[in-house]
Amino acid sequence: MQRSISLKLIPVLILYFSLTSCSQGPTDTPPLAPVKGVVTLDGKPLTTGTIQFTPDKDRGTTGRMALGGIKEDGTFELMTIKKGDGAQVGHHLVSIECYESSAFDPNQPVNQTPKSLIPNRYTDPKKSELTAQVQAGEENNFTFQLTSKP
C-alpha cells in the first residue's frame, strides 16, 4: 500500500520541479531597476497618458522597452515584464503620449484620429529630446517637464 502511494507521487514531484524551475523567467532578461516619476505640461501634472523608455542603441543600451501609465497626479511607474519591475539599466530615449478620451461620439467619423493633448514631438522617442539613465541600485525618480510651445 505504501509503495503504491510513493509511486503515484513521482509524476507529481516531476511536474512540480519542472514548473518551479521554469517560473524563474527568461535567462536573457537584462538587469532591471525600479523607475518612478512625474510628468508635467506647462507646470501642471499631466493627468493621463503613457510613457515609454526605449533603450538607446547609440549609447550602448539594447534590449526591451519599458512602459507606464500616467496617473491623474502626473505620476508613473514603469514595467518591462511585470508590474513595478522598472526599466532596463542603461540609457533610454523617452516618449510620452496623451490623447483626448476615446469615448464614442456618434457625431464624429468612426476613423477620426484622436487629438493629442501634448505636442506631437513628445510622441517620437527620436524627436522628443527626453532621455533618462536608469542605474542599478539607485532610486530612479525622473521628472519630465513638457511645454506646449517649443
DSSP file (Angstrom, degrees, kcal/mol; ACC not computed):
  #  RESIDUE AA STRUCTURE BP1 BP2  ACC     N-H-->O    O-->H-N    N-H-->O    O-->H-N    TCO  KAPPA ALPHA  PHI   PSI    X-CA   Y-CA   Z-CA
    1    1 A M     >        0   0    0      0, 0.0     4,-1.4     0, 0.0     3,-0.0   0.000 360.0 360.0 360.0 -47.0    0.0    0.0    0.0
    2    2 A Q  H  >  +     0   0    0      1,-0.2     4,-2.0     2,-0.2     5,-0.2   0.863 360.0  55.5 -67.3 -35.0    2.7    2.5    1.0
    3    3 A R  H  > S+     0   0    0      1,-0.2     4,-2.1     2,-0.2    -1,-0.2   0.890 105.1  52.0 -64.9 -39.1    4.7    1.6   -2.2
    4    4 A S  H  > S+     0   0    0      2,-0.2     4,-1.4     1,-0.2    -1,-0.2   0.843 108.7  51.4 -67.8 -32.7    1.8    2.4   -4.5
    5    5 A I  H  X S+     0   0    0     -4,-1.4     4,-1.1     2,-0.2    -2,-0.2   0.932 110.5  47.5 -68.2 -45.1    1.4    5.8   -2.8
    6    6 A S  H  X S+     0   0    0     -4,-2.0     4,-0.8     1,-0.2     3,-0.2   0.860 110.2  52.9 -66.7 -34.3    5.0    6.7   -3.2
    7    7 A L  H  < S+     0   0    0     -4,-2.1     3,-0.4     1,-0.2    -1,-0.2   0.847 106.3  53.9 -67.5 -32.8    5.0    5.6   -6.9
    8    8 A K  H  X S+     0   0    0     -4,-1.4     4,-0.7     1,-0.2    -1,-0.2   0.761 103.3  57.8 -71.5 -24.1    2.0    7.9   -7.5
    9    9 A L  H  X S+     0   0    0     -4,-1.1     4,-2.8    -3,-0.2     5,-0.2   0.731  87.3  77.3 -77.9 -22.2    3.9   10.9   -6.1
   10   10 A I  H  X S+     0   0    0     -4,-0.8     4,-2.4    -3,-0.4     5,-0.2   0.931  95.6  44.9 -57.6 -50.5    6.7   10.6   -8.6
   11   11 A P  H  > S+     0   0    0      0, 0.0     4,-2.4     0, 0.0    -1,-0.2   0.892 113.7  51.6 -62.3 -35.5    4.8   12.2  -11.5
   12   12 A V  H  X S+     0   0    0     -4,-0.7     4,-2.5     2,-0.2    -2,-0.2   0.922 111.0  47.2 -64.7 -43.7    3.5   14.9   -9.2
   13   13 A L  H  X S+     0   0    0     -4,-2.8     4,-2.6     2,-0.2     5,-0.2   0.891 111.2  51.3 -65.4 -39.8    7.1   15.7   -8.0
   14   14 A I  H  X S+     0   0    0     -4,-2.4     4,-2.2    -5,-0.2    -2,-0.2   0.939 112.0  46.8 -62.2 -46.2    8.4   15.7  -11.5
   15   15 A L  H  X S+     0   0    0     -4,-2.4     4,-2.2    -5,-0.2    -2,-0.2   0.920 112.1  51.3 -60.9 -44.6    5.7   18.2  -12.6
   16   16 A Y  H  X S+     0   0    0     -4,-2.5     4,-2.5     1,-0.2     5,-0.2   0.937 112.5  44.2 -59.3 -49.8    6.3   20.4   -9.5
   17   17 A F  H  X S+     0   0    0     -4,-2.6     4,-1.7     1,-0.2    -1,-0.2   0.843 112.7  51.7 -68.9 -33.1   10.1   20.6  -10.1
   18   18 A S  H  X S+     0   0    0     -4,-2.2     4,-1.1    -5,-0.2    -1,-0.2   0.889 113.0  45.5 -70.2 -36.6    9.7   21.3  -13.8
   19   19 A L  H  X S+     0   0    0     -4,-2.2     4,-1.2    -5,-0.2    -2,-0.2   0.906 112.9  48.8 -71.8 -41.5    7.2   24.1  -13.2
   20   20 A T  H  < S+     0   0    0     -4,-2.5     4,-0.2     1,-0.2    -2,-0.2   0.843 109.9  51.6 -70.2 -31.3    9.2   25.7  -10.4
   21   21 A S  H  < S+     0   0    0     -4,-1.7     3,-0.5    -5,-0.2    -1,-0.2   0.805 112.5  46.9 -73.6 -26.9   12.4   25.7  -12.4
   22   22 A C  H >< S+     0   0    0     -4,-1.1     3,-1.3     1,-0.2    -2,-0.2   0.675  96.0  73.8 -84.3 -18.5   10.6   27.3  -15.4
   23   23 A S  T 3< S+     0   0    0     -4,-1.2    -1,-0.2     1,-0.3    -2,-0.1   0.516  73.1  83.1 -78.0  -1.6    8.9   30.0  -13.3
   24   24 A Q  T 3  S-     0   0    0     -3,-0.5    -1,-0.3     1,-0.2    -2,-0.1   0.611  96.3-126.8 -77.7 -10.0   12.1   32.0  -12.8
   25   25 A G    <   -     0   0    0     -3,-1.3    -1,-0.2    -4,-0.0     2,-0.1  -0.202  45.7 -27.7  92.7 175.0   11.6   33.7  -16.2
   26   26 A P    >   -     0   0    0      0, 0.0     3,-0.9     0, 0.0    -4,-0.0  -0.353  46.6-143.3 -67.5 142.5   13.9   34.0  -19.2
   27   27 A T  T 3  S+     0   0    0      1,-0.2    -2,-0.0    -2,-0.1     0, 0.0   0.607  95.5  66.9 -81.0 -10.9   17.6   34.0  -18.5
   28   28 A D  T 3   +     0   0    0      2,-0.0    -1,-0.2     0, 0.0    -3,-0.0   0.332  69.2 124.2 -91.6   9.0   18.3   36.6  -21.2
   29   29 A T    <   -     0   0    0     -3,-0.9     3,-0.1     1,-0.1    34,-0.0  -0.542  61.3-129.6 -70.2 125.8   16.4   39.3  -19.3
   30   30 A P        -     0   0    0      0, 0.0    -1,-0.1     0, 0.0     2,-0.1  -0.279  40.1 -75.8 -70.0 162.7   18.8   42.3  -18.9
   31   31 A P        -     0   0    0      0, 0.0    58,-2.5     0, 0.0     2,-0.3  -0.363  54.4-158.8 -61.0 135.6   19.2   43.8  -15.4
   32   32 A L  E     -A   88   0A   0     56,-0.3    56,-0.2    -3,-0.1    54,-0.1  -0.821  10.6-167.3-115.4 155.5   16.2   45.9  -14.4
   33   33 A A  E     -A   87   0A   0     54,-2.6    54,-2.3    -2,-0.3   103,-0.1  -0.996  34.3 -96.9-140.3 142.8   15.8   48.7  -11.8
   34   34 A P        -     0   0    0      0, 0.0   106,-0.7     0, 0.0     2,-0.4  -0.288  40.3-167.0 -59.2 141.1   12.6   50.3  -10.4
   35   35 A V  E     +b  140   0B   0     43,-0.3    43,-2.2   104,-0.1     2,-0.3  -0.995  14.7 160.1-135.9 128.1   11.6   53.6  -12.2
   36   36 A K  E     +bC 141  77B   0    104,-2.5   106,-2.0    -2,-0.4     2,-0.3  -0.866  11.2 131.2-134.4 169.5    9.1   56.1  -11.0
   37   37 A G  E     -bC 142  76B   0     39,-1.6    39,-2.0    -2,-0.3     2,-0.3  -0.993  41.5 -93.9 173.2-166.0    8.5   59.8  -11.8
   38   38 A V  E     -bC 143  75B   0    104,-2.2   106,-2.5    -2,-0.3     2,-0.4  -0.992  17.9-152.6-142.1 146.5    6.2   62.6  -12.7
   39   39 A V  E     -b  144   0B   0     35,-2.4     7,-2.7    -2,-0.3     2,-0.3  -0.982  16.2-175.8-121.6 130.7    5.2   64.2  -16.0
   40   40 A T  E     -bD 145  45B   0    104,-2.7   106,-3.1    -2,-0.4     2,-0.4  -0.895  16.4-153.3-122.5 155.6    4.0   67.9  -16.2
   41   41 A L  E >  S-bD 146  44B   0      3,-3.4     3,-1.6    -2,-0.3   106,-0.2  -0.978  84.9 -17.4-127.7 117.3    2.8   70.0  -19.0
   42   42 A D  T 3  S-     0   0    0    104,-2.8   105,-0.1    -2,-0.4    -1,-0.1   0.870 130.9 -50.7  53.4  40.4    3.4   73.8  -18.6
   43   43 A G  T 3  S+     0   0    0    103,-0.5    -1,-0.3     1,-0.2   104,-0.1   0.375 120.2 101.3  85.3  -4.1    4.0   73.3  -14.9
   44   44 A K  E <  S-D   41   0B   0     -3,-1.6    -3,-3.4     1,-0.0    -1,-0.2  -0.874  82.5 -94.5-113.2 146.5    0.8   71.2  -14.2
   45   45 A P  E     -D   40   0B   0      0, 0.0     2,-0.5     0, 0.0    -5,-0.3  -0.311  34.4-122.3 -58.3 135.8    0.6   67.4  -13.8
   46   46 A L        -     0   0    0     -7,-2.7    28,-0.3    28,-0.2    -7,-0.2  -0.709  24.8-156.3 -74.6 125.9   -0.3   65.6  -17.0
   47   47 A T        +     0   0    0     -2,-0.5     2,-0.3    26,-0.1    -1,-0.1   0.472  62.6  10.2 -94.2  -1.7   -3.4   63.7  -15.9
   48   48 A T  S    S+     0   0    0     24,-0.1     2,-0.2    26,-0.1    23,-0.1  -0.968  79.0  79.5-161.3 169.8   -3.4   60.8  -18.3
   49   49 A G        -     0   0    0     21,-0.4    21,-3.0    -2,-0.3     2,-0.3  -0.714  61.3 -81.2 123.3-171.6   -1.3   59.1  -21.0
   50   50 A T  E     -EF  69  97C   0     47,-2.4    47,-2.4    19,-0.3     2,-0.4  -0.955  24.1-152.4-134.5 153.6    1.5   56.7  -21.3
   51   51 A I  E     -EF  68  96C   0     17,-2.7    17,-1.8    -2,-0.3     2,-0.4  -0.975  10.8-164.6-126.8 142.3    5.3   56.9  -21.0
   52   52 A Q  E     -EF  67  95C   0     43,-2.7    43,-2.1    -2,-0.4     2,-0.6  -0.992  10.7-157.5-132.2 131.5    7.8   54.7  -22.8
   53   53 A F  E     -EF  66  94C   0     13,-2.6    13,-2.3    -2,-0.4    41,-0.2  -0.948  15.3-168.9-104.7 120.8   11.5   54.2  -22.2
   54   54 A T  E     - F   0  93C   0     39,-3.1    39,-3.0    -2,-0.6    11,-0.1  -0.947  30.5-108.6-111.4 125.1   13.3   52.8  -25.3
   55   55 A P  E     - F   0  92C   0      0, 0.0     2,-1.1     0, 0.0    37,-0.3  -0.250  30.4-127.1 -52.5 134.1   16.9   51.5  -24.9
   56   56 A D    > > -     0   0    0     35,-2.6     5,-2.2     1,-0.2     3,-1.4  -0.736  24.0-173.7 -90.0  98.0   19.3   54.0  -26.6
   57   57 A K  G > 5S+     0   0    0     -2,-1.1     3,-1.7     1,-0.3    -1,-0.2   0.829  82.2  62.8 -60.9 -33.7   21.3   51.8  -29.0
   58   58 A D  G 3 5S+     0   0    0      1,-0.3    -1,-0.3     2,-0.1    -2,-0.1   0.719 106.7  44.9 -66.5 -19.4   23.5   54.8  -29.9
   59   59 A R  G < 5S-     0   0    0     -3,-1.4    -1,-0.3     2,-0.2    32,-0.2   0.142 127.9 -95.1-110.9  18.1   24.7   54.9  -26.2
   60   60 A G  T < 5S+     0   0    0     -3,-1.7     2,-0.6     1,-0.2    -3,-0.2   0.548  84.1 125.5  88.5   8.7   25.2   51.2  -25.9
   61   61 A T      < +     0   0    0     -5,-2.2     2,-0.3    30,-0.1    -1,-0.2  -0.901  28.2 166.0-106.3 121.5   21.9   50.1  -24.4
   62   62 A T        +     0   0    0     -2,-0.6     2,-0.4    -3,-0.1    -6,-0.1  -0.907  30.0  62.6-125.9 157.5   20.0   47.3  -26.2
   63   63 A G  S    S-     0   0    0     -2,-0.3     2,-0.2    -8,-0.1    -6,-0.1  -0.982  79.0  -0.3 136.9-144.9   17.1   45.2  -25.1
   64   64 A R        -     0   0    0     -2,-0.4    24,-0.4   -10,-0.1     2,-0.2  -0.533  55.7-126.6 -92.0 149.1   13.5   45.7  -24.1
   65   65 A M        -     0   0    0     -2,-0.2     2,-0.4   -11,-0.1   -11,-0.2  -0.499  20.4-139.6 -84.1 161.5   11.4   48.8  -23.8
   66   66 A A  E     -E   53   0C   0    -13,-2.3   -13,-2.6    -2,-0.2     2,-0.3  -0.946  15.7-163.5-123.1 146.3    9.5   49.7  -20.6
   67   67 A L  E     +EG  52  79C   0     12,-2.6    12,-2.3    -2,-0.4     2,-0.3  -0.894   8.9 177.1-128.6 155.8    6.0   51.2  -20.3
   68   68 A G  E     -E   51   0C   0    -17,-1.8   -17,-2.7    -2,-0.3     2,-0.3  -0.977  26.1-123.9-156.3 147.8    4.0   53.0  -17.7
   69   69 A G  E     -E   50   0C   0      8,-0.4     2,-0.5    -2,-0.3     8,-0.5  -0.706  26.7-128.1 -89.0 143.1    0.6   54.7  -17.4
   70   70 A I        -     0   0    0    -21,-3.0   -21,-0.4    -2,-0.3     6,-0.2  -0.814  25.3-145.9 -94.0 126.1    0.4   58.3  -16.2
   71   71 A K    >   -     0   0    0      4,-2.9     3,-2.3    -2,-0.5   -23,-0.0  -0.291  31.6 -92.1 -86.3 172.8   -2.0   58.7  -13.3
   72   72 A E  T 3  S+     0   0    0      1,-0.3   -24,-0.1     2,-0.1    -1,-0.1   0.755 126.2  53.1 -58.4 -27.5   -4.2   61.8  -12.5
   73   73 A D  T 3  S-     0   0    0      2,-0.1    -1,-0.3   -26,-0.1   -26,-0.1   0.335 121.3-106.1 -91.2   8.2   -1.5   63.4  -10.4
   74   74 A G  S <  S+     0   0    0     -3,-2.3   -35,-2.4   -28,-0.3   -28,-0.2   0.383  77.3 132.6  87.2  -3.4    1.1   63.0  -13.2
   75   75 A T  E     -C   38   0B   0    -37,-0.2    -4,-2.9    -5,-0.1     2,-0.3  -0.431  30.9-177.1 -83.3 157.3    3.0   60.1  -11.6
   76   76 A F  E     -C   37   0B   0    -39,-2.0   -39,-1.6    -6,-0.2     2,-0.3  -0.968  17.3-158.2-145.8 160.1    4.1   57.0  -13.3
   77   77 A E  E     -C   36   0B   0     -8,-0.5    -8,-0.4    -2,-0.3   -41,-0.2  -0.981  24.3-133.7-140.2 129.5    5.8   53.7  -12.6
   78   78 A L        -     0   0    0    -43,-2.2     8,-1.6    -2,-0.3     2,-0.3  -0.468  17.7-171.3 -88.7 154.9    7.4   51.6  -15.3
   79   79 A M  B     +G   67   0C   0    -12,-2.3   -12,-2.6     6,-0.2     4,-0.1  -0.995  16.0 174.9-139.2 145.2    7.3   48.0  -16.1
   80   80 A T  S    S-     0   0    0      2,-0.5    -1,-0.1    -2,-0.3     3,-0.1   0.729  89.7  -5.9-110.4 -49.3    9.2   45.8  -18.5
   81   81 A I  S    S+     0   0    0      1,-0.4     2,-0.3     5,-0.1    -2,-0.1   0.714 133.9   9.3-115.9 -43.7    8.0   42.3  -17.8
   82   82 A K  S >  S-     0   0    0      4,-0.1     3,-2.1     1,-0.0    -2,-0.5  -0.943  97.1 -65.9-140.6 161.3    5.7   42.6  -14.8
   83   83 A K  T 3  S+     0   0    0     -2,-0.3    -4,-0.1     1,-0.3    -5,-0.1  -0.148 115.5   2.8 -52.1 128.0    4.1   45.5  -12.8
   84   84 A G  T 3  S+     0   0    0     -6,-0.2    -1,-0.3    -7,-0.2    -5,-0.2   0.453  88.8 118.6  79.9   1.7    6.7   47.6  -10.9
   85   85 A D    <   -     0   0    0     -3,-2.1     2,-0.2     1,-0.2    -6,-0.2   0.662  62.8-151.7 -78.2 -12.2    9.8   45.8  -12.2
   86   86 A G        -     0   0    0     -8,-1.6     2,-0.3    -4,-0.3    -1,-0.2  -0.550  24.8 -45.4  91.0-146.2   11.0   49.1  -13.8
   87   87 A A  E     -A   33   0A   0    -54,-2.3   -54,-2.6    -2,-0.2    -7,-0.1  -0.828  61.2 -82.0-128.6 163.9   13.3   49.5  -16.8
   88   88 A Q  E     -A   32   0A   0    -24,-0.4    46,-0.3    -2,-0.3   -56,-0.3  -0.381  52.9-103.0 -64.2 141.5   16.5   48.1  -18.1
   89   89 A V  S    S+     0   0    0    -58,-2.5     2,-0.3    44,-0.1    46,-0.2  -0.501  84.6  50.4 -66.3 132.0   19.6   49.5  -16.6
   90   90 A G  E    S- H   0 134C   0     44,-2.2    44,-2.9    -2,-0.2     2,-0.3  -0.880  94.4 -28.1 136.0-167.4   21.2   51.9  -19.1
   91   91 A H  E     - H   0 133C   0     -2,-0.3   -35,-2.6    42,-0.2     2,-0.3  -0.637  56.5-172.7 -89.7 141.0   20.4   54.9  -21.3
   92   92 A H  E     -FH  55 132C   0     40,-2.7    40,-1.8    -2,-0.3     2,-0.4  -0.964  25.8-135.6-135.4 149.6   16.9   55.4  -22.7
   93   93 A L  E     -FH  54 131C   0    -39,-3.0   -39,-3.1    -2,-0.3     2,-0.4  -0.859  33.1-145.3 -94.7 138.9   15.1   57.6  -25.2
   94   94 A V  E     +FH  53 130C   0     36,-2.7    36,-0.5    -2,-0.4     2,-0.3  -0.891  19.8 178.7-115.4 136.2   11.7   58.7  -23.7
   95   95 A S  E     -F   52   0C   0    -43,-2.1   -43,-2.7    -2,-0.4     2,-0.4  -0.969   7.9-162.4-131.7 152.1    8.4   59.3  -25.4
   96   96 A I  E     -F   51   0C   0     26,-2.9     2,-0.4    -2,-0.3   -45,-0.2  -0.992   1.6-167.0-135.2 138.8    5.1   60.3  -24.0
   97   97 A E  E     +F   50   0C   0    -47,-2.4   -47,-2.4    -2,-0.4     2,-0.3  -0.981  10.9 168.5-127.3 141.3    1.6   60.0  -25.5
   98   98 A C        +     0   0    0     -2,-0.4    19,-3.4   -49,-0.2    20,-0.6  -0.868  10.3 177.7-154.3 114.8   -1.6   61.7  -24.2
   99   99 A Y  B     -I  116   0D   0     -2,-0.3    17,-0.2    17,-0.3     3,-0.1  -0.817  35.6 -93.0-121.0 157.4   -4.8   61.7  -26.2
  100  100 A E        -     0   0    0     15,-2.5    -1,-0.1    -2,-0.3    17,-0.0  -0.212  66.4 -72.8 -57.4 157.7   -8.4   63.0  -25.7
  101  101 A S        -     0   0    0      1,-0.1    14,-0.2    13,-0.0    -1,-0.2  -0.214  37.1-139.8 -53.4 142.7  -10.8   60.5  -24.3
  102  102 A S        +     0   0    0     -3,-0.1    -1,-0.1    12,-0.1     3,-0.1   0.038  47.8 148.7 -96.7  27.2  -11.8   57.9  -26.9
  103  103 A A        -     0   0    0      1,-0.1     2,-0.2     2,-0.0    -3,-0.0  -0.339  58.2 -98.2 -60.8 142.4  -15.4   57.9  -25.8
  104  104 A F        -     0   0    0      2,-0.0    -1,-0.1     1,-0.0     6,-0.0  -0.437  39.1-173.0 -68.1 128.6  -17.7   57.1  -28.7
  105  105 A D    >   -     0   0    0     -2,-0.2     3,-1.9     4,-0.1    -1,-0.0  -0.964  14.6-157.9-123.5 111.5  -19.3   60.2  -30.3
  106  106 A P  T 3  S+     0   0    0      0, 0.0    -1,-0.1     0, 0.0     4,-0.1   0.677  92.0  60.8 -65.4 -14.8  -21.9   59.3  -32.9
  107  107 A N  T 3  S+     0   0    0      2,-0.1    -3,-0.0    -3,-0.0     0, 0.0   0.529  94.7  76.0 -87.1  -6.7  -21.5   62.8  -34.5
  108  108 A Q  S <  S-     0   0    0     -3,-1.9    -3,-0.1     1,-0.1     2,-0.0  -0.769  94.4 -96.4-104.8 149.8  -17.8   62.2  -35.3
  109  109 A P    >   -     0   0    0      0, 0.0     3,-1.3     0, 0.0    -4,-0.1  -0.345  31.4-126.9 -60.5 144.3  -16.4   60.0  -38.1
  110  110 A V  T 3  S+     0   0    0      1,-0.3    -5,-0.0    -4,-0.1    -2,-0.0   0.861 106.7  48.2 -62.9 -38.1  -15.5   56.5  -37.0
  111  111 A N  T 3  S+     0   0    0      2,-0.1    -1,-0.3     0, 0.0     2,-0.2   0.169  79.2 137.3 -92.5  19.2  -11.9   56.6  -38.3
  112  112 A Q    <   -     0   0    0     -3,-1.3     3,-0.0     1,-0.1    -4,-0.0  -0.463  57.0-122.2 -68.7 133.3  -11.1   60.0  -36.8
  113  113 A T        -     0   0    0     -2,-0.2    -1,-0.1     1,-0.1    -2,-0.1  -0.586  32.0-109.5 -74.4 132.0   -7.6   60.1  -35.2
  114  114 A P        -     0   0    0      0, 0.0     2,-0.4     0, 0.0    -1,-0.1  -0.316  35.1-108.9 -63.1 146.9   -7.8   61.1  -31.5
  115  115 A K        -     0   0    0    -14,-0.2   -15,-2.5     1,-0.1     2,-0.3  -0.612  27.7-126.6 -80.3 130.2   -6.4   64.5  -30.8
  116  116 A S  B     -I   99   0D   0     -2,-0.4   -17,-0.3   -17,-0.2     4,-0.1  -0.566   9.1-155.2 -74.6 136.8   -3.1   64.7  -28.9
  117  117 A L  S    S+     0   0    0    -19,-3.4   -18,-0.2    -2,-0.3    -1,-0.1   0.435  79.8  48.4 -91.7  -1.2   -3.2   66.8  -25.7
  118  118 A I  S    S-     0   0    0    -20,-0.6   -20,-0.1   -22,-0.1    30,-0.1  -0.909 106.7 -76.9-130.6 160.1    0.6   67.4  -25.9
  119  119 A P    >   -     0   0    0      0, 0.0     3,-1.7     0, 0.0     4,-0.3  -0.309  41.9-123.1 -57.4 140.2    2.8   68.5  -28.8
  120  120 A N  G >  S+     0   0    0      1,-0.3     3,-1.8     2,-0.2     4,-0.5   0.722 102.7  77.2 -59.5 -23.8    3.5   65.6  -31.2
  121  121 A R  G >  S+     0   0    0      1,-0.3     3,-0.8     2,-0.2    -1,-0.3   0.814  88.9  58.7 -59.0 -28.3    7.3   65.9  -30.8
  122  122 A Y  G <  S+     0   0    0     -3,-1.7   -26,-2.9     1,-0.2    -1,-0.3   0.652  94.1  65.3 -75.8 -14.7    7.0   64.1  -27.4
  123  123 A T  G <  S+     0   0    0     -3,-1.8    -1,-0.2    -4,-0.3    -2,-0.2   0.622  91.7  68.9 -84.1 -11.8    5.4   61.0  -29.0
  124  124 A D  S X> S-     0   0    0     -3,-0.8     4,-2.2    -4,-0.5     3,-1.5  -0.930  71.2-151.8-110.1 116.3    8.5   60.1  -31.0
  125  125 A P  T 34 S+     0   0    0      0, 0.0     4,-0.4     0, 0.0   -31,-0.3   0.771  97.6  52.1 -59.5 -25.0   11.5   59.0  -28.9
  126  126 A K  T 34 S+     0   0    0      1,-0.2    -4,-0.1     2,-0.1   -31,-0.0   0.655 119.5  33.9 -84.6 -15.3   14.0   60.3  -31.5
  127  127 A K  T <4 S+     0   0    0     -3,-1.5    -1,-0.2    -6,-0.2    -5,-0.1   0.569  97.7  79.7-111.5 -14.3   12.4   63.7  -31.6
  128  128 A S  S  < S-     0   0    0     -4,-2.2    -2,-0.1   -34,-0.1     3,-0.1   0.775  79.6-145.1 -68.2 -26.1   11.2   64.2  -28.0
  129  129 A E        +     0   0    0     -4,-0.4     2,-0.5     1,-0.3    -1,-0.1   0.658  56.6 131.6  64.0  17.3   14.7   65.2  -26.7
  130  130 A L  E     +H   94   0C   0    -36,-0.5   -36,-2.7    -5,-0.2     2,-0.3  -0.878  29.6 167.5-100.0 129.6   13.7   63.4  -23.5
  131  131 A T  E     -H   93   0C   0     -2,-0.5     2,-0.3   -38,-0.2   -38,-0.2  -0.915  15.1-169.5-136.5 163.2   16.3   61.0  -22.1
  132  132 A A  E     -H   92   0C   0    -40,-1.8   -40,-2.7    -2,-0.3     2,-0.6  -0.988  15.2-147.2-152.0 145.7   16.9   59.0  -18.9
  133  133 A Q  E     -H   91   0C   0     -2,-0.3     2,-0.5   -42,-0.2   -42,-0.2  -0.957  17.3-155.5-116.3 113.5   19.7   57.0  -17.5
  134  134 A V  E     -H   90   0C   0    -44,-2.9   -44,-2.2    -2,-0.6     2,-0.4  -0.749  12.8-161.4 -89.4 129.2   18.5   54.1  -15.3
  135  135 A Q    >   -     0   0    0     -2,-0.5     3,-1.1   -46,-0.2     2,-0.2  -0.898  18.2-116.7-117.7 141.8   21.0   53.0  -12.7
  136  136 A A  T 3  S+     0   0    0     -2,-0.4     3,-0.1     1,-0.2  -103,-0.1  -0.468  98.1  12.4 -70.9 141.9   21.2   49.7  -10.8
  137  137 A G  T 3  S+     0   0    0      1,-0.2     2,-0.3    -2,-0.2    -1,-0.2   0.619 107.1 108.7  70.4  12.7   20.9   50.0   -7.0
  138  138 A E  S <  S-     0   0    0     -3,-1.1     2,-0.9  -104,-0.1    -1,-0.2  -0.776  79.8-107.3-116.7 160.9   19.7   53.6   -7.2
  139  139 A E        -     0   0    0     -2,-0.3     2,-1.2    -3,-0.1  -104,-0.1  -0.822  36.1-157.2 -85.4 109.3   16.4   55.4   -6.7
  140  140 A N  E     +b   35   0B   0     -2,-0.9  -104,-2.5  -106,-0.7     2,-0.5  -0.708  27.0 157.4 -96.0  87.8   15.4   56.1  -10.3
  141  141 A N  E     -b   36   0B   0     -2,-1.2     2,-0.4  -106,-0.2  -104,-0.3  -0.958  16.5-173.9-113.1 125.8   12.9   59.1  -10.0
  142  142 A F  E     -b   37   0B   0   -106,-2.0  -104,-2.2    -2,-0.5     2,-0.5  -0.917  15.8-157.8-122.8 146.0   12.5   61.2  -13.1
  143  143 A T  E     -b   38   0B   0     -2,-0.4     2,-0.6  -106,-0.2  -104,-0.2  -0.991   7.1-166.0-120.2 125.1   10.6   64.4  -13.7
  144  144 A F  E     -b   39   0B   0   -106,-2.5  -104,-2.7    -2,-0.5     2,-0.8  -0.947   3.5-163.5-113.9 114.7    9.7   65.3  -17.3
  145  145 A Q  E     -b   40   0B   0     -2,-0.6     2,-0.2  -106,-0.2  -104,-0.2  -0.833  11.2-168.8-102.5 100.1    8.6   68.9  -17.8
  146  146 A L  E     -b   41   0B   0   -106,-3.1  -104,-2.8    -2,-0.8  -103,-0.5  -0.544   4.3-154.3 -86.8 152.6    6.8   69.2  -21.1
  147  147 A T        -     0   0    0   -106,-0.2  -106,-0.0    -2,-0.2    -2,-0.0  -0.965  18.6-139.4-127.4 146.7    5.9   72.5  -22.7
  148  148 A S  S    S+     0   0    0     -2,-0.4    -1,-0.1   -30,-0.1    -2,-0.0   0.815  91.8  50.0 -70.0 -30.8    3.1   73.4  -25.1
  149  149 A K              0   0    0      1,-0.1  -107,-0.1    -3,-0.1    -2,-0.0  -0.844 360.0 360.0-113.1 147.2    5.4   75.7  -27.1
  150  150 A P              0   0    0      0, 0.0    -1,-0.1     0, 0.0    -2,-0.0   0.506 360.0 360.0 -61.8 360.0    8.8   75.0  -28.4
